[in-house]
Amino acid sequence: MAQQAEADLSSLLERLKAAQRDLVLTAAKSTALPSDGMLRKISELEGAIAATEALIQEEGDRR
């Protein structure tokens, strides 16, 4: 069961990172500053990424 949880978390982590990467690259292409909404979403994704990485670490430590 722990291996499946780790696999699920790793998959989620990759999706979160890809979403954040896409937003950052979109912001980089613009000559204007990113909107507050875009900055907020990037920040929220960073929090979700950190939480997911922490859970992956916990799962690894439990094994």
N, CA, C and O atoms as a Tripos MOL2 file, in Angstrom:
@<TRIPOS>MOLECULE
protein
  252   251    63     0     0
PROTEIN
NO_CHARGES

@<TRIPOS>ATOM
      1 N           0.8260   -1.1930    0.0000 N.3       1 MET1
      2 CA          0.0000    0.0000    0.0000 C.3       1 MET1
      3 C           0.8680    1.2540    0.0000 C.2       1 MET1
      4 O           0.5470    2.2170   -0.6960 O.2       1 MET1
      5 N           1.9460    1.2650    0.7540 N.am      2 ALA2
      6 CA          2.8120    2.4410    0.8220 C.3       2 ALA2
      7 C           3.4520    2.7340   -0.5320 C.2       2 ALA2
      8 O           3.6250    3.8950   -0.9010 O.2       2 ALA2
      9 N           3.8000    1.6940   -1.2650 N.am      3 GLN3
     10 CA          4.3990    1.9050   -2.5830 C.3       3 GLN3
     11 C           3.4060    2.5640   -3.5290 C.2       3 GLN3
     12 O           3.7830    3.4230   -4.3260 O.2       3 GLN3
     13 N           2.1270    2.1640   -3.4470 N.am      4 GLN4
     14 CA          1.1080    2.7680   -4.2960 C.3       4 GLN4
     15 C           0.9100    4.2270   -3.9270 C.2       4 GLN4
     16 O           0.7480    5.0730   -4.8080 O.2       4 GLN4
     17 N           0.9200    4.5330   -2.6360 N.am      5 ALA5
     18 CA          0.7650    5.9200   -2.1790 C.3       5 ALA5
     19 C           1.9320    6.7640   -2.6840 C.2       5 ALA5
     20 O           1.7360    7.8910   -3.1400 O.2       5 ALA5
     21 N           3.1300    6.2230   -2.6020 N.am      6 GLU6
     22 CA          4.3030    6.9530   -3.1050 C.3       6 GLU6
     23 C           4.2040    7.1900   -4.6140 C.2       6 GLU6
     24 O           4.5420    8.2690   -5.1020 O.2       6 GLU6
     25 N           3.7460    6.1940   -5.3360 N.am      7 ALA7
     26 CA          3.5940    6.3340   -6.7890 C.3       7 ALA7
     27 C           2.5350    7.3920   -7.1120 C.2       7 ALA7
     28 O           2.7180    8.2080   -8.0160 O.2       7 ALA7
     29 N           1.4330    7.3680   -6.3690 N.am      8 ASP8
     30 CA          0.3740    8.3620   -6.5740 C.3       8 ASP8
     31 C           0.8780    9.7630   -6.2600 C.2       8 ASP8
     32 O           0.6040   10.7090   -6.9980 O.2       8 ASP8
     33 N           1.6120    9.8890   -5.1690 N.am      9 LEU9
     34 CA          2.1540   11.1950   -4.7820 C.3       9 LEU9
     35 C           3.1800   11.6860   -5.7950 C.2       9 LEU9
     36 O           3.2140   12.8730   -6.1180 O.2       9 LEU9
     37 N           4.0060   10.7930   -6.2930 N.am     10 SER10
     38 CA          5.0050   11.1770   -7.2930 C.3      10 SER10
     39 C           4.3360   11.6560   -8.5770 C.2      10 SER10
     40 O           4.7820   12.6200   -9.2000 O.2      10 SER10
     41 N           3.2760   10.9830   -8.9600 N.am     11 SER11
     42 CA          2.5260   11.3910  -10.1450 C.3      11 SER11
     43 C           1.9060   12.7720   -9.9360 C.2      11 SER11
     44 O           1.9720   13.6280  -10.8180 O.2      11 SER11
     45 N           1.3090   12.9790   -8.7760 N.am     12 LEU12
     46 CA          0.7390   14.2810   -8.4450 C.3      12 LEU12
     47 C           1.8120   15.3540   -8.4640 C.2      12 LEU12
     48 O           1.5960   16.4400   -9.0010 O.2      12 LEU12
     49 N           2.9650   15.0620   -7.8820 N.am     13 LEU13
     50 CA          4.0590   16.0230   -7.8320 C.3      13 LEU13
     51 C           4.4750   16.4580   -9.2350 C.2      13 LEU13
     52 O           4.6880   17.6460   -9.4790 O.2      13 LEU13
     53 N           4.5890   15.5220  -10.1390 N.am     14 GLU14
     54 CA          4.9790   15.8530  -11.5100 C.3      14 GLU14
     55 C           3.9340   16.7320  -12.1850 C.2      14 GLU14
     56 O           4.2850   17.6540  -12.9210 O.2      14 GLU14
     57 N           2.6520   16.4570  -11.9420 N.am     15 ARG15
     58 CA          1.5860   17.2840  -12.5310 C.3      15 ARG15
     59 C           1.6030   18.6910  -11.9560 C.2      15 ARG15
     60 O           1.4210   19.6640  -12.6890 O.2      15 ARG15
     61 N           1.8210   18.8070  -10.6530 N.am     16 LEU16
     62 CA          1.8780   20.1270  -10.0180 C.3      16 LEU16
     63 C           3.0640   20.9330  -10.5590 C.2      16 LEU16
     64 O           2.9270   22.1160  -10.8700 O.2      16 LEU16
     65 N           4.2160   20.2870  -10.6660 N.am     17 LYS17
     66 CA          5.4010   20.9680  -11.1800 C.3      17 LYS17
     67 C           5.2060   21.3970  -12.6280 C.2      17 LYS17
     68 O           5.6260   22.4880  -13.0130 O.2      17 LYS17
     69 N           4.5790   20.5550  -13.4270 N.am     18 ALA18
     70 CA          4.3380   20.8900  -14.8270 C.3      18 ALA18
     71 C           3.3940   22.0860  -14.9380 C.2      18 ALA18
     72 O           3.6080   22.9730  -15.7640 O.2      18 ALA18
     73 N           2.3570   22.1080  -14.1130 N.am     19 ALA19
     74 CA          1.4110   23.2270  -14.1320 C.3      19 ALA19
     75 C           2.1070   24.5190  -13.7320 C.2      19 ALA19
     76 O           1.8930   25.5630  -14.3490 O.2      19 ALA19
     77 N           2.9380   24.4470  -12.7000 N.am     20 GLN20
     78 CA          3.6540   25.6370  -12.2500 C.3      20 GLN20
     79 C           4.6590   26.0900  -13.3120 C.2      20 GLN20
     80 O           4.7840   27.2840  -13.5830 O.2      20 GLN20
     81 N           5.3570   25.1550  -13.8970 N.am     21 ARG21
     82 CA          6.3400   25.4690  -14.9440 C.3      21 ARG21
     83 C           5.6580   26.1710  -16.1190 C.2      21 ARG21
     84 O           6.1760   27.1550  -16.6460 O.2      21 ARG21
     85 N           4.5000   25.6630  -16.5230 N.am     22 ASP22
     86 CA          3.7650   26.2760  -17.6270 C.3      22 ASP22
     87 C           3.3760   27.7180  -17.3100 C.2      22 ASP22
     88 O           3.4900   28.5960  -18.1660 O.2      22 ASP22
     89 N           2.9200   27.9620  -16.0860 N.am     23 LEU23
     90 CA          2.5550   29.3250  -15.6960 C.3      23 LEU23
     91 C           3.7630   30.2490  -15.6900 C.2      23 LEU23
     92 O           3.6820   31.3820  -16.1650 O.2      23 LEU23
     93 N           4.8750   29.7790  -15.1590 N.am     24 VAL24
     94 CA          6.0820   30.6060  -15.0970 C.3      24 VAL24
     95 C           6.5810   30.9060  -16.5070 C.2      24 VAL24
     96 O           6.9770   32.0350  -16.7940 O.2      24 VAL24
     97 N           6.5670   29.9220  -17.3790 N.am     25 LEU25
     98 CA          7.0130   30.1470  -18.7570 C.3      25 LEU25
     99 C           6.0780   31.1080  -19.4860 C.2      25 LEU25
    100 O           6.5340   31.9450  -20.2660 O.2      25 LEU25
    101 N           4.7940   30.9960  -19.2410 N.am     26 THR26
    102 CA          3.8350   31.9340  -19.8360 C.3      26 THR26
    103 C           4.1060   33.3440  -19.3450 C.2      26 THR26
    104 O           4.0820   34.2920  -20.1300 O.2      26 THR26
    105 N           4.3640   33.4890  -18.0520 N.am     27 ALA27
    106 CA          4.6680   34.8050  -17.4870 C.3      27 ALA27
    107 C           5.9620   35.3600  -18.0720 C.2      27 ALA27
    108 O           6.0750   36.5630  -18.3090 O.2      27 ALA27
    109 N           6.9250   34.4920  -18.3020 N.am     28 ALA28
    110 CA          8.2170   34.9300  -18.8300 C.3      28 ALA28
    111 C           8.1110   35.4430  -20.2620 C.2      28 ALA28
    112 O           8.8840   36.3090  -20.6690 O.2      28 ALA28
    113 N           7.1690   34.9200  -21.0200 N.am     29 LYS29
    114 CA          7.0070   35.3310  -22.4110 C.3      29 LYS29
    115 C           6.4210   36.7260  -22.5340 C.2      29 LYS29
    116 O           6.5970   37.3830  -23.5600 O.2      29 LYS29
    117 N           5.7360   37.1800  -21.5140 N.am     30 SER30
    118 CA          5.0830   38.4880  -21.5540 C.3      30 SER30
    119 C           6.0750   39.5840  -21.1750 C.2      30 SER30
    120 O           6.9800   39.3720  -20.3690 O.2      30 SER30
    121 N           5.8860   40.7570  -21.7700 N.am     31 THR31
    122 CA          6.7350   41.8880  -21.4080 C.3      31 THR31
    123 C           6.2040   42.6080  -20.1730 C.2      31 THR31
    124 O           6.9160   43.4100  -19.5680 O.2      31 THR31
    125 N           4.9760   42.3310  -19.7990 N.am     32 ALA32
    126 CA          4.3680   42.9500  -18.6120 C.3      32 ALA32
    127 C           4.5830   42.0580  -17.3920 C.2      32 ALA32
    128 O           4.9380   40.8840  -17.5080 O.2      32 ALA32
    129 N           4.3620   42.6390  -16.2450 N.am     33 LEU33
    130 CA          4.4060   41.8380  -15.0230 C.3      33 LEU33
    131 C           3.2390   40.8580  -15.0200 C.2      33 LEU33
    132 O           2.1730   41.1690  -15.5510 O.2      33 LEU33
    133 N           3.4230   39.6810  -14.4310 N.am     34 PRO34
    134 CA          2.3120   38.7280  -14.3400 C.3      34 PRO34
    135 C           1.1770   39.3200  -13.4950 C.2      34 PRO34
    136 O           1.4090   40.1370  -12.6030 O.2      34 PRO34
    137 N          -0.0190   38.9010  -13.7890 N.am     35 SER35
    138 CA         -1.1660   39.3750  -13.0200 C.3      35 SER35
    139 C          -1.0940   38.8500  -11.5920 C.2      35 SER35
    140 O          -0.4010   37.8740  -11.3040 O.2      35 SER35
    141 N          -1.8180   39.5110  -10.7160 N.am     36 ASP36
    142 CA         -1.8670   39.0500   -9.3270 C.3      36 ASP36
    143 C          -2.4050   37.6210   -9.2480 C.2      36 ASP36
    144 O          -1.9410   36.8110   -8.4460 O.2      36 ASP36
    145 N          -3.3930   37.3300  -10.0970 N.am     37 GLY37
    146 CA         -3.9660   35.9850  -10.1030 C.3      37 GLY37
    147 C          -2.9580   34.9320  -10.5100 C.2      37 GLY37
    148 O          -2.9130   33.8500   -9.9250 O.2      37 GLY37
    149 N          -2.1430   35.2450  -11.5170 N.am     38 MET38
    150 CA         -1.1340   34.2940  -11.9660 C.3      38 MET38
    151 C          -0.0740   34.0990  -10.8810 C.2      38 MET38
    152 O           0.3450   32.9730  -10.6140 O.2      38 MET38
    153 N           0.3550   35.1920  -10.2590 N.am     39 LEU39
    154 CA          1.3410   35.0900   -9.1820 C.3      39 LEU39
    155 C           0.7870   34.2720   -8.0130 C.2      39 LEU39
    156 O           1.5030   33.4770   -7.4040 O.2      39 LEU39
    157 N          -0.4870   34.4750   -7.7120 N.am     40 ARG40
    158 CA         -1.1250   33.7420   -6.6170 C.3      40 ARG40
    159 C          -1.1640   32.2550   -6.9440 C.2      40 ARG40
    160 O          -0.8850   31.4210   -6.0830 O.2      40 ARG40
    161 N          -1.5100   31.9220   -8.1820 N.am     41 LYS41
    162 CA         -1.5820   30.5160   -8.5840 C.3      41 LYS41
    163 C          -0.2080   29.8620   -8.5330 C.2      41 LYS41
    164 O          -0.0840   28.7220   -8.0850 O.2      41 LYS41
    165 N           0.8230   30.5650   -8.9860 N.am     42 ILE42
    166 CA          2.1890   30.0360   -8.9190 C.3      42 ILE42
    167 C           2.5640   29.7690   -7.4630 C.2      42 ILE42
    168 O           3.1490   28.7350   -7.1410 O.2      42 ILE42
    169 N           2.2240   30.7080   -6.5950 N.am     43 SER43
    170 CA          2.5190   30.5670   -5.1720 C.3      43 SER43
    171 C           1.7430   29.3990   -4.5510 C.2      43 SER43
    172 O           2.2980   28.6230   -3.7720 O.2      43 SER43
    173 N           0.4770   29.2820   -4.8960 N.am     44 GLU44
    174 CA         -0.3350   28.1850   -4.3710 C.3      44 GLU44
    175 C           0.2170   26.8390   -4.8230 C.2      44 GLU44
    176 O           0.2510   25.8820   -4.0500 O.2      44 GLU44
    177 N           0.6450   26.7730   -6.0680 N.am     45 LEU45
    178 CA          1.2390   25.5350   -6.5690 C.3      45 LEU45
    179 C           2.5280   25.2110   -5.8140 C.2      45 LEU45
    180 O           2.8130   24.0460   -5.5380 O.2      45 LEU45
    181 N           3.3060   26.2440   -5.4820 N.am     46 GLU46
    182 CA          4.5470   26.0150   -4.7250 C.3      46 GLU46
    183 C           4.2370   25.3870   -3.3720 C.2      46 GLU46
    184 O           4.9440   24.4850   -2.9200 O.2      46 GLU46
    185 N           3.1820   25.8670   -2.7330 N.am     47 GLY47
    186 CA          2.7710   25.2820   -1.4520 C.3      47 GLY47
    187 C           2.3270   23.8330   -1.6070 C.2      47 GLY47
    188 O           2.6680   22.9830   -0.7840 O.2      47 GLY47
    189 N           1.5720   23.5560   -2.6540 N.am     48 ALA48
    190 CA          1.1180   22.1860   -2.9050 C.3      48 ALA48
    191 C           2.2970   21.2730   -3.2300 C.2      48 ALA48
    192 O           2.3240   20.1160   -2.8110 O.2      48 ALA48
    193 N           3.2660   21.7930   -3.9730 N.am     49 ILE49
    194 CA          4.4660   21.0190   -4.2940 C.3      49 ILE49
    195 C           5.2270   20.6840   -3.0080 C.2      49 ILE49
    196 O           5.6430   19.5430   -2.8080 O.2      49 ILE49
    197 N           5.4020   21.6670   -2.1540 N.am     50 ALA50
    198 CA          6.1280   21.4350   -0.8920 C.3      50 ALA50
    199 C           5.4000   20.4180   -0.0170 C.2      50 ALA50
    200 O           6.0320   19.5490    0.5840 O.2      50 ALA50
    201 N           4.0870   20.5220    0.0560 N.am     51 ALA51
    202 CA          3.3110   19.5740    0.8610 C.3      51 ALA51
    203 C           3.4120   18.1670    0.2980 C.2      51 ALA51
    204 O           3.5360   17.2020    1.0520 O.2      51 ALA51
    205 N           3.3610   18.0470   -1.0110 N.am     52 THR52
    206 CA          3.4590   16.7330   -1.6500 C.3      52 THR52
    207 C           4.8440   16.1310   -1.4410 C.2      52 THR52
    208 O           4.9730   14.9380   -1.1650 O.2      52 THR52
    209 N           5.8730   16.9570   -1.5740 N.am     53 GLU53
    210 CA          7.2380   16.4640   -1.3270 C.3      53 GLU53
    211 C           7.4000   16.0040    0.1170 C.2      53 GLU53
    212 O           8.0760   15.0080    0.3770 O.2      53 GLU53
    213 N           6.7860   16.7170    1.0570 N.am     54 ALA54
    214 CA          6.8630   16.3210    2.4650 C.3      54 ALA54
    215 C           6.1780   14.9790    2.6830 C.2      54 ALA54
    216 O           6.6860   14.1380    3.4250 O.2      54 ALA54
    217 N           5.0410   14.7700    2.0520 N.am     55 LEU55
    218 CA          4.3490   13.4840    2.1860 C.3      55 LEU55
    219 C           5.1440   12.3450    1.5700 C.2      55 LEU55
    220 O           5.1750   11.2390    2.1100 O.2      55 LEU55
    221 N           5.7830   12.6130    0.4450 N.am     56 ILE56
    222 CA          6.6270   11.5910   -0.1720 C.3      56 ILE56
    223 C           7.7670   11.2250    0.7770 C.2      56 ILE56
    224 O           8.0930   10.0490    0.9420 O.2      56 ILE56
    225 N           8.3630   12.2270    1.3920 N.am     57 GLN57
    226 CA          9.4460   11.9790    2.3510 C.3      57 GLN57
    227 C           8.9400   11.1550    3.5360 C.2      57 GLN57
    228 O           9.6070   10.2220    3.9820 O.2      57 GLN57
    229 N           7.7660   11.5040    4.0360 N.am     58 GLU58
    230 CA          7.1820   10.7420    5.1640 C.3      58 GLU58
    231 C           6.9310    9.2970    4.7780 C.2      58 GLU58
    232 O           7.2170    8.3890    5.5590 O.2      58 GLU58
    233 N           6.4040    9.0730    3.5900 N.am     59 GLU59
    234 CA          6.1650    7.7070    3.1250 C.3      59 GLU59
    235 C           7.4790    6.9410    3.0340 C.2      59 GLU59
    236 O           7.5450    5.7720    3.4130 O.2      59 GLU59
    237 N           8.5250    7.5950    2.5320 N.am     60 GLY60
    238 CA          9.8260    6.9580    2.4370 C.3      60 GLY60
    239 C          10.4060    6.6240    3.8040 C.2      60 GLY60
    240 O          11.0130    5.5710    3.9950 O.2      60 GLY60
    241 N          10.2100    7.5380    4.7540 N.am     61 ASP61
    242 CA         10.7280    7.3110    6.1140 C.3      61 ASP61
    243 C           9.9950    6.1810    6.8220 C.2      61 ASP61
    244 O          10.5760    5.4990    7.6660 O.2      61 ASP61
    245 N           8.7270    5.9760    6.4900 N.am     62 ARG62
    246 CA          7.9370    4.9250    7.1290 C.3      62 ARG62
    247 C           8.3620    3.5460    6.6660 C.2      62 ARG62
    248 O           8.0890    2.5540    7.3400 O.2      62 ARG62
    249 N           9.0360    3.4720    5.5100 N.am     63 ARG63
    250 CA          9.4560    2.1650    4.9910 C.3      63 ARG63
    251 C          10.7990    1.8470    5.4740 C.2      63 ARG63
    252 O          11.3370    0.7880    5.1510 O.2      63 ARG63
@<TRIPOS>BOND
     1     1     2 1
     2     2     3 1
     3     3     4 2
     4     3     5 am
     5     5     6 1
     6     6     7 1
     7     7     8 2
     8     7     9 am
     9     9    10 1
    10    10    11 1
    11    11    12 2
    12    11    13 am
    13    13    14 1
    14    14    15 1
    15    15    16 2
    16    15    17 am
    17    17    18 1
    18    18    19 1
    19    19    20 2
    20    19    21 am
    21    21    22 1
    22    22    23 1
    23    23    24 2
    24    23    25 am
    25    25    26 1
    26    26    27 1
    27    27    28 2
    28    27    29 am
    29    29    30 1
    30    30    31 1
    31    31    32 2
    32    31    33 am
    33    33    34 1
    34    34    35 1
    35    35    36 2
    36    35    37 am
    37    37    38 1
    38    38    39 1
    39    39    40 2
    40    39    41 am
    41    41    42 1
    42    42    43 1
    43    43    44 2
    44    43    45 am
    45    45    46 1
    46    46    47 1
    47    47    48 2
    48    47    49 am
    49    49    50 1
    50    50    51 1
    51    51    52 2
    52    51    53 am
    53    53    54 1
    54    54    55 1
    55    55    56 2
    56    55    57 am
    57    57    58 1
    58    58    59 1
    59    59    60 2
    60    59    61 am
    61    61    62 1
    62    62    63 1
    63    63    64 2
    64    63    65 am
    65    65    66 1
    66    66    67 1
    67    67    68 2
    68    67    69 am
    69    69    70 1
    70    70    71 1
    71    71    72 2
    72    71    73 am
    73    73    74 1
    74    74    75 1
    75    75    76 2
    76    75    77 am
    77    77    78 1
    78    78    79 1
    79    79    80 2
    80    79    81 am
    81    81    82 1
    82    82    83 1
    83    83    84 2
    84    83    85 am
    85    85    86 1
    86    86    87 1
    87    87    88 2
    88    87    89 am
    89    89    90 1
    90    90    91 1
    91    91    92 2
    92    91    93 am
    93    93    94 1
    94    94    95 1
    95    95    96 2
    96    95    97 am
    97    97    98 1
    98    98    99 1
    99    99   100 2
   100    99   101 am
   101   101   102 1
   102   102   103 1
   103   103   104 2
   104   103   105 am
   105   105   106 1
   106   106   107 1
   107   107   108 2
   108   107   109 am
   109   109   110 1
   110   110   111 1
   111   111   112 2
   112   111   113 am
   113   113   114 1
   114   114   115 1
   115   115   116 2
   116   115   117 am
   117   117   118 1
   118   118   119 1
   119   119   120 2
   120   119   121 am
   121   121   122 1
   122   122   123 1
   123   123   124 2
   124   123   125 am
   125   125   126 1
   126   126   127 1
   127   127   128 2
   128   127   129 am
   129   129   130 1
   130   130   131 1
   131   131   132 2
   132   131   133 am
   133   133   134 1
   134   134   135 1
   135   135   136 2
   136   135   137 am
   137   137   138 1
   138   138   139 1
   139   139   140 2
   140   139   141 am
   141   141   142 1
   142   142   143 1
   143   143   144 2
   144   143   145 am
   145   145   146 1
   146   146   147 1
   147   147   148 2
   148   147   149 am
   149   149   150 1
   150   150   151 1
   151   151   152 2
   152   151   153 am
   153   153   154 1
   154   154   155 1
   155   155   156 2
   156   155   157 am
   157   157   158 1
   158   158   159 1
   159   159   160 2
   160   159   161 am
   161   161   162 1
   162   162   163 1
   163   163   164 2
   164   163   165 am
   165   165   166 1
   166   166   167 1
   167   167   168 2
   168   167   169 am
   169   169   170 1
   170   170   171 1
   171   171   172 2
   172   171   173 am
   173   173   174 1
   174   174   175 1
   175   175   176 2
   176   175   177 am
   177   177   178 1
   178   178   179 1
   179   179   180 2
   180   179   181 am
   181   181   182 1
   182   182   183 1
   183   183   184 2
   184   183   185 am
   185   185   186 1
   186   186   187 1
   187   187   188 2
   188   187   189 am
   189   189   190 1
   190   190   191 1
   191   191   192 2
   192   191   193 am
   193   193   194 1
   194   194   195 1
   195   195   196 2
   196   195   197 am
   197   197   198 1
   198   198   199 1
   199   199   200 2
   200   199   201 am
   201   201   202 1
   202   202   203 1
   203   203   204 2
   204   203   205 am
   205   205   206 1
   206   206   207 1
   207   207   208 2
   208   207   209 am
   209   209   210 1
   210   210   211 1
   211   211   212 2
   212   211   213 am
   213   213   214 1
   214   214   215 1
   215   215   216 2
   216   215   217 am
   217   217   218 1
   218   218   219 1
   219   219   220 2
   220   219   221 am
   221   221   222 1
   222   222   223 1
   223   223   224 2
   224   223   225 am
   225   225   226 1
   226   226   227 1
   227   227   228 2
   228   227   229 am
   229   229   230 1
   230   230   231 1
   231   231   232 2
   232   231   233 am
   233   233   234 1
   234   234   235 1
   235   235   236 2
   236   235   237 am
   237   237   238 1
   238   238   239 1
   239   239   240 2
   240   239   241 am
   241   241   242 1
   242   242   243 1
   243   243   244 2
   244   243   245 am
   245   245   246 1
   246   246   247 1
   247   247   248 2
   248   247   249 am
   249   249   250 1
   250   250   251 1
   251   251   252 2
@<TRIPOS>SUBSTRUCTURE
     1 MET1         2 RESIDUE 1 A MET
     2 ALA2         6 RESIDUE 1 A ALA
     3 GLN3        10 RESIDUE 1 A GLN
     4 GLN4        14 RESIDUE 1 A GLN
     5 ALA5        18 RESIDUE 1 A ALA
     6 GLU6        22 RESIDUE 1 A GLU
     7 ALA7        26 RESIDUE 1 A ALA
     8 ASP8        30 RESIDUE 1 A ASP
     9 LEU9        34 RESIDUE 1 A LEU
    10 SER10       38 RESIDUE 1 A SER
    11 SER11       42 RESIDUE 1 A SER
    12 LEU12       46 RESIDUE 1 A LEU
    13 LEU13       50 RESIDUE 1 A LEU
    14 GLU14       54 RESIDUE 1 A GLU
    15 ARG15       58 RESIDUE 1 A ARG
    16 LEU16       62 RESIDUE 1 A LEU
    17 LYS17       66 RESIDUE 1 A LYS
    18 ALA18       70 RESIDUE 1 A ALA
    19 ALA19       74 RESIDUE 1 A ALA
    20 GLN20       78 RESIDUE 1 A GLN
    21 ARG21       82 RESIDUE 1 A ARG
    22 ASP22       86 RESIDUE 1 A ASP
    23 LEU23       90 RESIDUE 1 A LEU
    24 VAL24       94 RESIDUE 1 A VAL
    25 LEU25       98 RESIDUE 1 A LEU
    26 THR26      102 RESIDUE 1 A THR
    27 ALA27      106 RESIDUE 1 A ALA
    28 ALA28      110 RESIDUE 1 A ALA
    29 LYS29      114 RESIDUE 1 A LYS
    30 SER30      118 RESIDUE 1 A SER
    31 THR31      122 RESIDUE 1 A THR
    32 ALA32      126 RESIDUE 1 A ALA
    33 LEU33      130 RESIDUE 1 A LEU
    34 PRO34      134 RESIDUE 1 A PRO
    35 SER35      138 RESIDUE 1 A SER
    36 ASP36      142 RESIDUE 1 A ASP
    37 GLY37      146 RESIDUE 1 A GLY
    38 MET38      150 RESIDUE 1 A MET
    39 LEU39      154 RESIDUE 1 A LEU
    40 ARG40      158 RESIDUE 1 A ARG
    41 LYS41      162 RESIDUE 1 A LYS
    42 ILE42      166 RESIDUE 1 A ILE
    43 SER43      170 RESIDUE 1 A SER
    44 GLU44      174 RESIDUE 1 A GLU
    45 LEU45      178 RESIDUE 1 A LEU
    46 GLU46      182 RESIDUE 1 A GLU
    47 GLY47      186 RESIDUE 1 A GLY
    48 ALA48      190 RESIDUE 1 A ALA
    49 ILE49      194 RESIDUE 1 A ILE
    50 ALA50      198 RESIDUE 1 A ALA
    51 ALA51      202 RESIDUE 1 A ALA
    52 THR52      206 RESIDUE 1 A THR
    53 GLU53      210 RESIDUE 1 A GLU
    54 ALA54      214 RESIDUE 1 A ALA
    55 LEU55      218 RESIDUE 1 A LEU
    56 ILE56      222 RESIDUE 1 A ILE
    57 GLN57      226 RESIDUE 1 A GLN
    58 GLU58      230 RESIDUE 1 A GLU
    59 GLU59      234 RESIDUE 1 A GLU
    60 GLY60      238 RESIDUE 1 A GLY
    61 ASP61      242 RESIDUE 1 A ASP
    62 ARG62      246 RESIDUE 1 A ARG
    63 ARG63      250 RESIDUE 1 A ARG
